[in-house]
Amino acid sequence: MFRHSWRVGRIFGIDIQVDSSWVLIFILFTWSLAGNYFPRSFPGWPPGLYWAVGALTSLMVFVSVLIHELSHSLVAIRNGESVKNITLFILGGVAQISGEPKEPGKEFSMAIVGPLSSLALAAGFFLLSGPLMALSVPLGASVRYLAIINTALAVFNMMPGFPMDGGRVFRSIIWKITGDLKKATRIASLTGQGFAFFLIFIGILQFLRANFGGLWLIFIGWFLHSAAARSYEQVRITSALEGLKARDLMTSDFATVSSRLPLQSLVDDYILKRKERVFLVVDGEDLEGIVCLEDVKRAARETWAESDVRSVMTPKDKLESVSPDTEGSKVLEKLAGLNVHQIPVVEHGRVAGIVCRNDLLKTIQLRSELGM
């Protein structure tokens, strides 16, 4: 099976992953440096040296991106957030932080530290480039390029294109002024989408002038527009669930089945008659697991009469659950992260209810329409 990302290490307790798209951009970046930038700037090197320096420089560019993302992550951890991983991909890197900052000051510090770290790297590489150039021209050339690219990374990230760092700094300022995260996000998101359209427009102009680098700007603009829209939608959803707990979202009227129930009976008497897709498996009042339509479909149809629910269900020890006091946004985050349609609410080892994704989304829609 094709893998989308690989875990390559762990730093400060954070998993470092490389997306499959990174391999493509690494090859293209190396090819661009070895075939264009270094030969044009430093003619006369052996061909193999261009490729070696190009590959080393490309690798160090992504190390720089990793340091940039690590700075965000370490400030987030200091602010009480958890960071699951950092993934390097085609457009750079992204840190998967557990949630949105709770205060504008924390948002500002988390956002600004990224560009500042890139500027610090740029200054360090610039100071090293002179002595290294005297010692080894190829090594000095690589370090000088890293100073340029880190400066460009800092400047680009400070553009007011939410959810880039500059957009998050802008949002934190609006948030501080208005005291309204949702309003600040909407303004920052619209600004980010406007900046994305500007990049797309410039890219189209360059492409019409036979500059195929414009395609890259169009792609970046499209990506930023989508990210800005998604970020606002995420905050809108979180706001709609504000103040709600799992106990407010769950239903206590849920169907249960025995683990010894034949699959054929599950299909005939429960799935088809009740027109439901998921059932909790209980033994008395104790939760045994959960069984859903997808579990039944994985079993050969000719075995349904002989097989029971226990043979296909997800057992309790592998089942994720939430407590009645779990925040609504955390429940949704868990549903999305696990890619499941429902999650049981367990209190003192007993099932108190079940939260279904469809019901939760209906709640979000109703509260949004009411302006809540």
Beta strands, then each sheet from edge to edge (+ up, - down):
strand 1: 5-11
strand 2: 14-19
strand 3: 83-89
strand 4: 92-97
strand 5: 256-257
strand 6: 278-283
strand 7: 286-292
strand 8: 314-315
strand 9: 342-347
strand 10: 350-356
sheet 1: 1+ 2- 3- 4+
sheet 2: 5+ 6+ 7- 8+
sheet 3: 9+ 10-
end
